[in-house]
Amino acid sequence: ANVAKHARASRVEVAIEQLDAELTISIRDDGVGFVPDGACKADSFGLLGLRERASLLGGDARIVSAPGSGTLVEVRFPIRSMVSTT
C-alpha cells in the first residue's frame, strides 16, 4: 500500500524466503525513495509500527532508502515449530 501511495514506482519486487528456521520478507521498489530516519508526519507511525511488529515476533526490520534510489524493506523473524509433540 505504501509503494502505491508514496513511491511513484514503476517496478516492485516482493520476495518471501525461508532459510532454516528464519523467514525473510522483502519488498524492493524503484520509486522516489526517502530518508528513513528523516522527519515523518506527526500522526504517522508506519516505519516505527513495522519495526515494533517485527520485534513482537522476535525479529527485526531493515529499511534502506535514499531520495531518488528506491526503497528496500526487509523483515526477518524466526519460525517456530507448529508440530505438536503430543
PDB file with one MODEL, atoms N, CA, C and O in Angstrom:
MODEL        1
ATOM      1  N   ALA A   1       0.825  -1.194   0.000  1.00  0.00           N
ATOM      2  CA  ALA A   1       0.000   0.000   0.000  1.00  0.00           C
ATOM      3  C   ALA A   1       0.866   1.254   0.000  1.00  0.00           C
ATOM      4  O   ALA A   1       0.557   2.225  -0.692  1.00  0.00           O
ATOM      5  N   ASN A   2       1.963   1.237   0.783  1.00  0.00           N
ATOM      6  CA  ASN A   2       2.824   2.416   0.820  1.00  0.00           C
ATOM      7  C   ASN A   2       3.517   2.660  -0.514  1.00  0.00           C
ATOM      8  O   ASN A   2       3.709   3.811  -0.907  1.00  0.00           O
ATOM      9  N   VAL A   3       3.889   1.608  -1.208  1.00  0.00           N
ATOM     10  CA  VAL A   3       4.509   1.774  -2.522  1.00  0.00           C
ATOM     11  C   VAL A   3       3.530   2.475  -3.460  1.00  0.00           C
ATOM     12  O   VAL A   3       3.891   3.431  -4.146  1.00  0.00           O
ATOM     13  N   ALA A   4       2.299   1.994  -3.482  1.00  0.00           N
ATOM     14  CA  ALA A   4       1.287   2.600  -4.365  1.00  0.00           C
ATOM     15  C   ALA A   4       0.983   4.039  -3.973  1.00  0.00           C
ATOM     16  O   ALA A   4       0.746   4.882  -4.838  1.00  0.00           O
ATOM     17  N   LYS A   5       0.987   4.322  -2.687  1.00  0.00           N
ATOM     18  CA  LYS A   5       0.597   5.643  -2.200  1.00  0.00           C
ATOM     19  C   LYS A   5       1.721   6.676  -2.302  1.00  0.00           C
ATOM     20  O   LYS A   5       1.457   7.844  -2.590  1.00  0.00           O
ATOM     21  N   HIS A   6       2.977   6.261  -2.067  1.00  0.00           N
ATOM     22  CA  HIS A   6       4.053   7.232  -1.922  1.00  0.00           C
ATOM     23  C   HIS A   6       5.204   7.116  -2.922  1.00  0.00           C
ATOM     24  O   HIS A   6       5.799   8.131  -3.285  1.00  0.00           O
ATOM     25  N   ALA A   7       5.529   5.913  -3.373  1.00  0.00           N
ATOM     26  CA  ALA A   7       6.812   5.686  -4.053  1.00  0.00           C
ATOM     27  C   ALA A   7       6.896   6.177  -5.491  1.00  0.00           C
ATOM     28  O   ALA A   7       7.984   6.489  -5.975  1.00  0.00           O
ATOM     29  N   ARG A   8       5.750   6.249  -6.184  1.00  0.00           N
ATOM     30  CA  ARG A   8       5.766   6.542  -7.623  1.00  0.00           C
ATOM     31  C   ARG A   8       6.697   5.583  -8.360  1.00  0.00           C
ATOM     32  O   ARG A   8       7.464   5.991  -9.232  1.00  0.00           O
ATOM     33  N   ALA A   9       6.621   4.320  -8.002  1.00  0.00           N
ATOM     34  CA  ALA A   9       7.488   3.289  -8.560  1.00  0.00           C
ATOM     35  C   ALA A   9       6.889   2.714  -9.846  1.00  0.00           C
ATOM     36  O   ALA A   9       5.671   2.663 -10.015  1.00  0.00           O
ATOM     37  N   SER A  10       7.773   2.285 -10.743  1.00  0.00           N
ATOM     38  CA  SER A  10       7.324   1.570 -11.938  1.00  0.00           C
ATOM     39  C   SER A  10       7.536   0.072 -11.782  1.00  0.00           C
ATOM     40  O   SER A  10       7.004  -0.718 -12.561  1.00  0.00           O
ATOM     41  N   ARG A  11       8.313  -0.319 -10.776  1.00  0.00           N
ATOM     42  CA  ARG A  11       8.585  -1.742 -10.554  1.00  0.00           C
ATOM     43  C   ARG A  11       8.669  -2.016  -9.049  1.00  0.00           C
ATOM     44  O   ARG A  11       9.273  -1.252  -8.296  1.00  0.00           O
ATOM     45  N   VAL A  12       8.047  -3.123  -8.630  1.00  0.00           N
ATOM     46  CA  VAL A  12       8.081  -3.562  -7.239  1.00  0.00           C
ATOM     47  C   VAL A  12       8.352  -5.061  -7.236  1.00  0.00           C
ATOM     48  O   VAL A  12       7.733  -5.811  -7.992  1.00  0.00           O
ATOM     49  N   GLU A  13       9.266  -5.490  -6.393  1.00  0.00           N
ATOM     50  CA  GLU A  13       9.571  -6.915  -6.236  1.00  0.00           C
ATOM     51  C   GLU A  13       9.276  -7.318  -4.798  1.00  0.00           C
ATOM     52  O   GLU A  13       9.702  -6.650  -3.856  1.00  0.00           O
ATOM     53  N   VAL A  14       8.544  -8.415  -4.639  1.00  0.00           N
ATOM     54  CA  VAL A  14       8.241  -8.951  -3.323  1.00  0.00           C
ATOM     55  C   VAL A  14       8.806 -10.364  -3.275  1.00  0.00           C
ATOM     56  O   VAL A  14       8.568 -11.169  -4.175  1.00  0.00           O
ATOM     57  N   ALA A  15       9.558 -10.659  -2.214  1.00  0.00           N
ATOM     58  CA  ALA A  15      10.144 -11.995  -2.063  1.00  0.00           C
ATOM     59  C   ALA A  15       9.892 -12.503  -0.657  1.00  0.00           C
ATOM     60  O   ALA A  15       9.980 -11.755   0.317  1.00  0.00           O
ATOM     61  N   ILE A  16       9.580 -13.780  -0.567  1.00  0.00           N
ATOM     62  CA  ILE A  16       9.428 -14.457   0.714  1.00  0.00           C
ATOM     63  C   ILE A  16      10.347 -15.660   0.677  1.00  0.00           C
ATOM     64  O   ILE A  16      10.221 -16.525  -0.190  1.00  0.00           O
ATOM     65  N   GLU A  17      11.271 -15.712   1.620  1.00  0.00           N
ATOM     66  CA  GLU A  17      12.249 -16.787   1.637  1.00  0.00           C
ATOM     67  C   GLU A  17      12.347 -17.395   3.027  1.00  0.00           C
ATOM     68  O   GLU A  17      12.251 -16.696   4.035  1.00  0.00           O
ATOM     69  N   GLN A  18      12.541 -18.717   3.065  1.00  0.00           N
ATOM     70  CA  GLN A  18      12.777 -19.400   4.323  1.00  0.00           C
ATOM     71  C   GLN A  18      14.151 -20.047   4.244  1.00  0.00           C
ATOM     72  O   GLN A  18      14.459 -20.762   3.290  1.00  0.00           O
ATOM     73  N   LEU A  19      14.966 -19.791   5.247  1.00  0.00           N
ATOM     74  CA  LEU A  19      16.266 -20.432   5.369  1.00  0.00           C
ATOM     75  C   LEU A  19      16.348 -20.971   6.785  1.00  0.00           C
ATOM     76  O   LEU A  19      16.348 -20.215   7.756  1.00  0.00           O
ATOM     77  N   ASP A  20      16.418 -22.268   6.882  1.00  0.00           N
ATOM     78  CA  ASP A  20      16.399 -22.935   8.180  1.00  0.00           C
ATOM     79  C   ASP A  20      15.170 -22.475   8.966  1.00  0.00           C
ATOM     80  O   ASP A  20      14.045 -22.645   8.496  1.00  0.00           O
ATOM     81  N   ALA A  21      15.364 -21.900  10.145  1.00  0.00           N
ATOM     82  CA  ALA A  21      14.226 -21.511  10.984  1.00  0.00           C
ATOM     83  C   ALA A  21      13.973 -20.013  10.945  1.00  0.00           C
ATOM     84  O   ALA A  21      13.475 -19.441  11.914  1.00  0.00           O
ATOM     85  N   GLU A  22      14.319 -19.365   9.814  1.00  0.00           N
ATOM     86  CA  GLU A  22      14.108 -17.927   9.687  1.00  0.00           C
ATOM     87  C   GLU A  22      13.342 -17.624   8.400  1.00  0.00           C
ATOM     88  O   GLU A  22      13.621 -18.187   7.342  1.00  0.00           O
ATOM     89  N   LEU A  23      12.379 -16.727   8.520  1.00  0.00           N
ATOM     90  CA  LEU A  23      11.599 -16.274   7.371  1.00  0.00           C
ATOM     91  C   LEU A  23      11.981 -14.827   7.073  1.00  0.00           C
ATOM     92  O   LEU A  23      12.068 -13.997   7.978  1.00  0.00           O
ATOM     93  N   THR A  24      12.208 -14.535   5.794  1.00  0.00           N
ATOM     94  CA  THR A  24      12.532 -13.176   5.365  1.00  0.00           C
ATOM     95  C   THR A  24      11.517 -12.736   4.331  1.00  0.00           C
ATOM     96  O   THR A  24      11.261 -13.442   3.355  1.00  0.00           O
ATOM     97  N   ILE A  25      10.944 -11.571   4.548  1.00  0.00           N
ATOM     98  CA  ILE A  25      10.028 -10.955   3.591  1.00  0.00           C
ATOM     99  C   ILE A  25      10.677  -9.652   3.156  1.00  0.00           C
ATOM    100  O   ILE A  25      11.024  -8.814   3.989  1.00  0.00           O
ATOM    101  N   SER A  26      10.840  -9.482   1.841  1.00  0.00           N
ATOM    102  CA  SER A  26      11.454  -8.244   1.362  1.00  0.00           C
ATOM    103  C   SER A  26      10.614  -7.628   0.254  1.00  0.00           C
ATOM    104  O   SER A  26      10.034  -8.323  -0.580  1.00  0.00           O
ATOM    105  N   ILE A  27      10.570  -6.317   0.272  1.00  0.00           N
ATOM    106  CA  ILE A  27       9.860  -5.536  -0.742  1.00  0.00           C
ATOM    107  C   ILE A  27      10.829  -4.479  -1.238  1.00  0.00           C
ATOM    108  O   ILE A  27      11.339  -3.676  -0.457  1.00  0.00           O
ATOM    109  N   ARG A  28      11.084  -4.481  -2.551  1.00  0.00           N
ATOM    110  CA  ARG A  28      12.012  -3.530  -3.153  1.00  0.00           C
ATOM    111  C   ARG A  28      11.287  -2.798  -4.275  1.00  0.00           C
ATOM    112  O   ARG A  28      10.592  -3.420  -5.079  1.00  0.00           O
ATOM    113  N   ASP A  29      11.449  -1.465  -4.331  1.00  0.00           N
ATOM    114  CA  ASP A  29      10.846  -0.706  -5.423  1.00  0.00           C
ATOM    115  C   ASP A  29      11.880   0.225  -6.045  1.00  0.00           C
ATOM    116  O   ASP A  29      12.941   0.474  -5.473  1.00  0.00           O
ATOM    117  N   ASP A  30      11.550   0.728  -7.219  1.00  0.00           N
ATOM    118  CA  ASP A  30      12.432   1.665  -7.923  1.00  0.00           C
ATOM    119  C   ASP A  30      11.866   3.084  -7.870  1.00  0.00           C
ATOM    120  O   ASP A  30      12.056   3.876  -8.792  1.00  0.00           O
ATOM    121  N   GLY A  31      11.185   3.382  -6.802  1.00  0.00           N
ATOM    122  CA  GLY A  31      10.496   4.669  -6.667  1.00  0.00           C
ATOM    123  C   GLY A  31      11.402   5.813  -6.247  1.00  0.00           C
ATOM    124  O   GLY A  31      12.625   5.750  -6.373  1.00  0.00           O
ATOM    125  N   VAL A  32      10.769   6.850  -5.748  1.00  0.00           N
ATOM    126  CA  VAL A  32      11.463   8.094  -5.435  1.00  0.00           C
ATOM    127  C   VAL A  32      12.342   8.006  -4.191  1.00  0.00           C
ATOM    128  O   VAL A  32      13.225   8.843  -4.009  1.00  0.00           O
ATOM    129  N   GLY A  33      12.122   7.020  -3.338  1.00  0.00           N
ATOM    130  CA  GLY A  33      12.918   6.879  -2.132  1.00  0.00           C
ATOM    131  C   GLY A  33      12.635   7.962  -1.111  1.00  0.00           C
ATOM    132  O   GLY A  33      11.828   8.860  -1.351  1.00  0.00           O
ATOM    133  N   PHE A  34      13.301   7.872   0.028  1.00  0.00           N
ATOM    134  CA  PHE A  34      13.127   8.832   1.116  1.00  0.00           C
ATOM    135  C   PHE A  34      14.274   8.652   2.097  1.00  0.00           C
ATOM    136  O   PHE A  34      15.081   7.734   1.950  1.00  0.00           O
ATOM    137  N   VAL A  35      14.348   9.514   3.086  1.00  0.00           N
ATOM    138  CA  VAL A  35      15.345   9.390   4.146  1.00  0.00           C
ATOM    139  C   VAL A  35      14.684   8.630   5.297  1.00  0.00           C
ATOM    140  O   VAL A  35      13.825   9.191   5.978  1.00  0.00           O
ATOM    141  N   PRO A  36      15.062   7.358   5.534  1.00  0.00           N
ATOM    142  CA  PRO A  36      14.366   6.549   6.546  1.00  0.00           C
ATOM    143  C   PRO A  36      14.353   7.159   7.942  1.00  0.00           C
ATOM    144  O   PRO A  36      13.369   6.996   8.664  1.00  0.00           O
ATOM    145  N   ASP A  37      15.397   7.844   8.339  1.00  0.00           N
ATOM    146  CA  ASP A  37      15.443   8.437   9.679  1.00  0.00           C
ATOM    147  C   ASP A  37      15.029   9.899   9.674  1.00  0.00           C
ATOM    148  O   ASP A  37      15.186  10.598  10.676  1.00  0.00           O
ATOM    149  N   GLY A  38      14.500  10.362   8.545  1.00  0.00           N
ATOM    150  CA  GLY A  38      14.088  11.756   8.435  1.00  0.00           C
ATOM    151  C   GLY A  38      12.787  12.020   9.168  1.00  0.00           C
ATOM    152  O   GLY A  38      12.169  11.109   9.718  1.00  0.00           O
ATOM    153  N   ALA A  39      12.390  13.257   9.165  1.00  0.00           N
ATOM    154  CA  ALA A  39      11.143  13.657   9.833  1.00  0.00           C
ATOM    155  C   ALA A  39       9.953  12.959   9.193  1.00  0.00           C
ATOM    156  O   ALA A  39       9.920  12.762   7.978  1.00  0.00           O
ATOM    157  N   CYS A  40       8.986  12.589  10.005  1.00  0.00           N
ATOM    158  CA  CYS A  40       7.758  11.978   9.500  1.00  0.00           C
ATOM    159  C   CYS A  40       6.564  12.807   9.973  1.00  0.00           C
ATOM    160  O   CYS A  40       6.692  13.701  10.809  1.00  0.00           O
ATOM    161  N   LYS A  41       5.419  12.484   9.418  1.00  0.00           N
ATOM    162  CA  LYS A  41       4.200  13.185   9.822  1.00  0.00           C
ATOM    163  C   LYS A  41       3.927  12.928  11.300  1.00  0.00           C
ATOM    164  O   LYS A  41       4.210  11.847  11.817  1.00  0.00           O
ATOM    165  N   ALA A  42       3.382  13.915  11.961  1.00  0.00           N
ATOM    166  CA  ALA A  42       3.115  13.811  13.401  1.00  0.00           C
ATOM    167  C   ALA A  42       2.167  12.665  13.731  1.00  0.00           C
ATOM    168  O   ALA A  42       2.282  12.058  14.796  1.00  0.00           O
ATOM    169  N   ASP A  43       1.230  12.357  12.832  1.00  0.00           N
ATOM    170  CA  ASP A  43       0.244  11.307  13.101  1.00  0.00           C
ATOM    171  C   ASP A  43       0.584   9.991  12.410  1.00  0.00           C
ATOM    172  O   ASP A  43      -0.284   9.129  12.271  1.00  0.00           O
ATOM    173  N   SER A  44       1.836   9.821  11.972  1.00  0.00           N
ATOM    174  CA  SER A  44       2.239   8.626  11.237  1.00  0.00           C
ATOM    175  C   SER A  44       3.202   7.778  12.058  1.00  0.00           C
ATOM    176  O   SER A  44       4.180   8.282  12.609  1.00  0.00           O
ATOM    177  N   PHE A  45       2.909   6.478  12.130  1.00  0.00           N
ATOM    178  CA  PHE A  45       3.767   5.550  12.850  1.00  0.00           C
ATOM    179  C   PHE A  45       4.160   4.386  11.952  1.00  0.00           C
ATOM    180  O   PHE A  45       4.462   3.305  12.459  1.00  0.00           O
ATOM    181  N   GLY A  46       4.166   4.571  10.640  1.00  0.00           N
ATOM    182  CA  GLY A  46       4.386   3.494   9.691  1.00  0.00           C
ATOM    183  C   GLY A  46       5.651   2.693   9.918  1.00  0.00           C
ATOM    184  O   GLY A  46       5.572   1.490  10.165  1.00  0.00           O
ATOM    185  N   LEU A  47       6.819   3.322   9.842  1.00  0.00           N
ATOM    186  CA  LEU A  47       8.081   2.596   9.996  1.00  0.00           C
ATOM    187  C   LEU A  47       8.283   2.145  11.428  1.00  0.00           C
ATOM    188  O   LEU A  47       8.763   1.036  11.665  1.00  0.00           O
ATOM    189  N   LEU A  48       7.927   2.979  12.378  1.00  0.00           N
ATOM    190  CA  LEU A  48       8.024   2.596  13.779  1.00  0.00           C
ATOM    191  C   LEU A  48       7.129   1.393  14.060  1.00  0.00           C
ATOM    192  O   LEU A  48       7.549   0.453  14.734  1.00  0.00           O
ATOM    193  N   GLY A  49       5.905   1.415  13.552  1.00  0.00           N
ATOM    194  CA  GLY A  49       4.985   0.300  13.738  1.00  0.00           C
ATOM    195  C   GLY A  49       5.490  -0.976  13.099  1.00  0.00           C
ATOM    196  O   GLY A  49       5.336  -2.059  13.664  1.00  0.00           O
ATOM    197  N   LEU A  50       6.091  -0.858  11.927  1.00  0.00           N
ATOM    198  CA  LEU A  50       6.662  -2.020  11.246  1.00  0.00           C
ATOM    199  C   LEU A  50       7.768  -2.638  12.094  1.00  0.00           C
ATOM    200  O   LEU A  50       7.813  -3.854  12.280  1.00  0.00           O
ATOM    201  N   ARG A  51       8.645  -1.802  12.600  1.00  0.00           N
ATOM    202  CA  ARG A  51       9.741  -2.309  13.443  1.00  0.00           C
ATOM    203  C   ARG A  51       9.209  -2.940  14.726  1.00  0.00           C
ATOM    204  O   ARG A  51       9.714  -3.974  15.164  1.00  0.00           O
ATOM    205  N   GLU A  52       8.199  -2.329  15.328  1.00  0.00           N
ATOM    206  CA  GLU A  52       7.622  -2.874  16.558  1.00  0.00           C
ATOM    207  C   GLU A  52       6.946  -4.216  16.312  1.00  0.00           C
ATOM    208  O   GLU A  52       7.097  -5.134  17.118  1.00  0.00           O
ATOM    209  N   ARG A  53       6.208  -4.347  15.220  1.00  0.00           N
ATOM    210  CA  ARG A  53       5.549  -5.626  14.923  1.00  0.00           C
ATOM    211  C   ARG A  53       6.574  -6.719  14.659  1.00  0.00           C
ATOM    212  O   ARG A  53       6.385  -7.855  15.093  1.00  0.00           O
ATOM    213  N   ALA A  54       7.644  -6.402  13.961  1.00  0.00           N
ATOM    214  CA  ALA A  54       8.705  -7.384  13.725  1.00  0.00           C
ATOM    215  C   ALA A  54       9.326  -7.814  15.052  1.00  0.00           C
ATOM    216  O   ALA A  54       9.580  -8.999  15.268  1.00  0.00           O
ATOM    217  N   SER A  55       9.567  -6.856  15.932  1.00  0.00           N
ATOM    218  CA  SER A  55      10.154  -7.154  17.232  1.00  0.00           C
ATOM    219  C   SER A  55       9.242  -8.048  18.069  1.00  0.00           C
ATOM    220  O   SER A  55       9.722  -8.948  18.759  1.00  0.00           O
ATOM    221  N   LEU A  56       7.940  -7.808  18.014  1.00  0.00           N
ATOM    222  CA  LEU A  56       6.990  -8.644  18.753  1.00  0.00           C
ATOM    223  C   LEU A  56       7.037 -10.099  18.300  1.00  0.00           C
ATOM    224  O   LEU A  56       6.707 -11.003  19.067  1.00  0.00           O
ATOM    225  N   LEU A  57       7.446 -10.323  17.054  1.00  0.00           N
ATOM    226  CA  LEU A  57       7.574 -11.684  16.528  1.00  0.00           C
ATOM    227  C   LEU A  57       8.978 -12.244  16.724  1.00  0.00           C
ATOM    228  O   LEU A  57       9.297 -13.324  16.227  1.00  0.00           O
ATOM    229  N   GLY A  58       9.824 -11.500  17.458  1.00  0.00           N
ATOM    230  CA  GLY A  58      11.180 -11.954  17.724  1.00  0.00           C
ATOM    231  C   GLY A  58      12.145 -11.642  16.597  1.00  0.00           C
ATOM    232  O   GLY A  58      13.240 -12.203  16.555  1.00  0.00           O
ATOM    233  N   GLY A  59      11.768 -10.768  15.690  1.00  0.00           N
ATOM    234  CA  GLY A  59      12.610 -10.459  14.542  1.00  0.00           C
ATOM    235  C   GLY A  59      13.006  -9.009  14.483  1.00  0.00           C
ATOM    236  O   GLY A  59      12.992  -8.295  15.485  1.00  0.00           O
ATOM    237  N   ASP A  60      13.364  -8.582  13.269  1.00  0.00           N
ATOM    238  CA  ASP A  60      13.735  -7.191  13.078  1.00  0.00           C
ATOM    239  C   ASP A  60      13.375  -6.741  11.666  1.00  0.00           C
ATOM    240  O   ASP A  60      13.146  -7.554  10.771  1.00  0.00           O
ATOM    241  N   ALA A  61      13.334  -5.438  11.499  1.00  0.00           N
ATOM    242  CA  ALA A  61      13.020  -4.845  10.200  1.00  0.00           C
ATOM    243  C   ALA A  61      14.160  -3.923   9.809  1.00  0.00           C
ATOM    244  O   ALA A  61      14.725  -3.216  10.643  1.00  0.00           O
ATOM    245  N   ARG A  62      14.486  -3.945   8.527  1.00  0.00           N
ATOM    246  CA  ARG A  62      15.548  -3.091   7.988  1.00  0.00           C
ATOM    247  C   ARG A  62      14.956  -2.303   6.835  1.00  0.00           C
ATOM    248  O   ARG A  62      14.300  -2.869   5.960  1.00  0.00           O
ATOM    249  N   ILE A  63      15.187  -1.001   6.832  1.00  0.00           N
ATOM    250  CA  ILE A  63      14.705  -0.134   5.757  1.00  0.00           C
ATOM    251  C   ILE A  63      15.918   0.563   5.158  1.00  0.00           C
ATOM    252  O   ILE A  63      16.667   1.240   5.863  1.00  0.00           O
ATOM    253  N   VAL A  64      16.109   0.391   3.846  1.00  0.00           N
ATOM    254  CA  VAL A  64      17.213   1.024   3.135  1.00  0.00           C
ATOM    255  C   VAL A  64      16.598   1.868   2.031  1.00  0.00           C
ATOM    256  O   VAL A  64      15.885   1.350   1.171  1.00  0.00           O
ATOM    257  N   SER A  65      16.872   3.167   2.054  1.00  0.00           N
ATOM    258  CA  SER A  65      16.323   4.056   1.049  1.00  0.00           C
ATOM    259  C   SER A  65      17.123   5.346   1.024  1.00  0.00           C
ATOM    260  O   SER A  65      17.830   5.676   1.976  1.00  0.00           O
ATOM    261  N   ALA A  66      17.001   6.062  -0.071  1.00  0.00           N
ATOM    262  CA  ALA A  66      17.585   7.389  -0.209  1.00  0.00           C
ATOM    263  C   ALA A  66      16.814   8.092  -1.315  1.00  0.00           C
ATOM    264  O   ALA A  66      16.328   7.440  -2.238  1.00  0.00           O
ATOM    265  N   PRO A  67      16.697   9.398  -1.236  1.00  0.00           N
ATOM    266  CA  PRO A  67      15.978  10.126  -2.281  1.00  0.00           C
ATOM    267  C   PRO A  67      16.526   9.785  -3.675  1.00  0.00           C
ATOM    268  O   PRO A  67      17.727   9.883  -3.924  1.00  0.00           O
ATOM    269  N   GLY A  68      15.625   9.387  -4.570  1.00  0.00           N
ATOM    270  CA  GLY A  68      15.985   9.035  -5.937  1.00  0.00           C
ATOM    271  C   GLY A  68      16.513   7.629  -6.120  1.00  0.00           C
ATOM    272  O   GLY A  68      16.880   7.256  -7.235  1.00  0.00           O
ATOM    273  N   SER A  69      16.564   6.826  -5.049  1.00  0.00           N
ATOM    274  CA  SER A  69      17.186   5.495  -5.123  1.00  0.00           C
ATOM    275  C   SER A  69      16.257   4.337  -4.815  1.00  0.00           C
ATOM    276  O   SER A  69      16.732   3.212  -4.658  1.00  0.00           O
ATOM    277  N   GLY A  70      14.970   4.556  -4.722  1.00  0.00           N
ATOM    278  CA  GLY A  70      14.063   3.464  -4.393  1.00  0.00           C
ATOM    279  C   GLY A  70      14.176   3.078  -2.930  1.00  0.00           C
ATOM    280  O   GLY A  70      14.847   3.741  -2.140  1.00  0.00           O
ATOM    281  N   THR A  71      13.498   1.982  -2.587  1.00  0.00           N
ATOM    282  CA  THR A  71      13.430   1.555  -1.189  1.00  0.00           C
ATOM    283  C   THR A  71      13.465   0.044  -1.099  1.00  0.00           C
ATOM    284  O   THR A  71      12.893  -0.654  -1.936  1.00  0.00           O
ATOM    285  N   LEU A  72      14.147  -0.459  -0.069  1.00  0.00           N
ATOM    286  CA  LEU A  72      14.121  -1.867   0.294  1.00  0.00           C
ATOM    287  C   LEU A  72      13.633  -1.958   1.725  1.00  0.00           C
ATOM    288  O   LEU A  72      14.195  -1.330   2.623  1.00  0.00           O
ATOM    289  N   VAL A  73      12.585  -2.742   1.936  1.00  0.00           N
ATOM    290  CA  VAL A  73      12.106  -3.051   3.284  1.00  0.00           C
ATOM    291  C   VAL A  73      12.278  -4.550   3.455  1.00  0.00           C
ATOM    292  O   VAL A  73      11.769  -5.340   2.659  1.00  0.00           O
ATOM    293  N   GLU A  74      12.996  -4.931   4.493  1.00  0.00           N
ATOM    294  CA  GLU A  74      13.264  -6.348   4.740  1.00  0.00           C
ATOM    295  C   GLU A  74      12.920  -6.665   6.185  1.00  0.00           C
ATOM    296  O   GLU A  74      13.396  -6.003   7.107  1.00  0.00           O
ATOM    297  N   VAL A  75      12.090  -7.682   6.375  1.00  0.00           N
ATOM    298  CA  VAL A  75      11.680  -8.118   7.707  1.00  0.00           C
ATOM    299  C   VAL A  75      12.098  -9.564   7.863  1.00  0.00           C
ATOM    300  O   VAL A  75      11.795 -10.408   7.020  1.00  0.00           O
ATOM    301  N   ARG A  76      12.800  -9.842   8.956  1.00  0.00           N
ATOM    302  CA  ARG A  76      13.241 -11.213   9.257  1.00  0.00           C
ATOM    303  C   ARG A  76      12.705 -11.603  10.627  1.00  0.00           C
ATOM    304  O   ARG A  76      12.713 -10.807  11.566  1.00  0.00           O
ATOM    305  N   PHE A  77      12.243 -12.839  10.719  1.00  0.00           N
ATOM    306  CA  PHE A  77      11.827 -13.322  12.030  1.00  0.00           C
ATOM    307  C   PHE A  77      11.913 -14.833  12.073  1.00  0.00           C
ATOM    308  O   PHE A  77      11.837 -15.496  11.039  1.00  0.00           O
ATOM    309  N   PRO A  78      12.071 -15.385  13.286  1.00  0.00           N
ATOM    310  CA  PRO A  78      12.204 -16.832  13.432  1.00  0.00           C
ATOM    311  C   PRO A  78      10.873 -17.529  13.197  1.00  0.00           C
ATOM    312  O   PRO A  78       9.801 -16.977  13.446  1.00  0.00           O
ATOM    313  N   ILE A  79      10.976 -18.748  12.713  1.00  0.00           N
ATOM    314  CA  ILE A  79       9.795 -19.592  12.530  1.00  0.00           C
ATOM    315  C   ILE A  79       9.797 -20.609  13.659  1.00  0.00           C
ATOM    316  O   ILE A  79      10.752 -21.365  13.839  1.00  0.00           O
ATOM    317  N   ARG A  80       8.744 -20.610  14.386  1.00  0.00           N
ATOM    318  CA  ARG A  80       8.629 -21.585  15.476  1.00  0.00           C
ATOM    319  C   ARG A  80       7.911 -22.815  14.954  1.00  0.00           C
ATOM    320  O   ARG A  80       7.038 -22.719  14.091  1.00  0.00           O
ATOM    321  N   SER A  81       8.282 -23.956  15.476  1.00  0.00           N
ATOM    322  CA  SER A  81       7.683 -25.212  15.042  1.00  0.00           C
ATOM    323  C   SER A  81       6.196 -25.231  15.332  1.00  0.00           C
ATOM    324  O   SER A  81       5.758 -24.862  16.422  1.00  0.00           O
ATOM    325  N   MET A  82       5.429 -25.662  14.355  1.00  0.00           N
ATOM    326  CA  MET A  82       3.987 -25.768  14.514  1.00  0.00           C
ATOM    327  C   MET A  82       3.571 -27.207  14.797  1.00  0.00           C
ATOM    328  O   MET A  82       2.378 -27.490  14.905  1.00  0.00           O
ATOM    329  N   VAL A  83       4.532 -28.121  14.921  1.00  0.00           N
ATOM    330  CA  VAL A  83       4.242 -29.540  15.129  1.00  0.00           C
ATOM    331  C   VAL A  83       4.082 -29.828  16.610  1.00  0.00           C
ATOM    332  O   VAL A  83       4.938 -29.473  17.420  1.00  0.00           O
ATOM    333  N   SER A  84       2.984 -30.472  16.952  1.00  0.00           N
ATOM    334  CA  SER A  84       2.733 -30.839  18.330  1.00  0.00           C
ATOM    335  C   SER A  84       3.436 -32.146  18.659  1.00  0.00           C
ATOM    336  O   SER A  84       3.491 -33.047  17.823  1.00  0.00           O
ATOM    337  N   THR A  85       3.970 -32.258  19.864  1.00  0.00           N
ATOM    338  CA  THR A  85       4.651 -33.485  20.275  1.00  0.00           C
ATOM    339  C   THR A  85       3.750 -34.376  21.118  1.00  0.00           C
ATOM    340  O   THR A  85       4.228 -35.338  21.720  1.00  0.00           O
ATOM    341  N   THR A  86       2.459 -34.076  21.172  1.00  0.00           N
ATOM    342  CA  THR A  86       1.552 -34.893  21.987  1.00  0.00           C
ATOM    343  C   THR A  86       0.938 -35.990  21.176  1.00  0.00           C
ATOM    344  O   THR A  86       0.148 -36.776  21.699  1.00  0.00           O
TER     345      THR A  86
ENDMDL
END
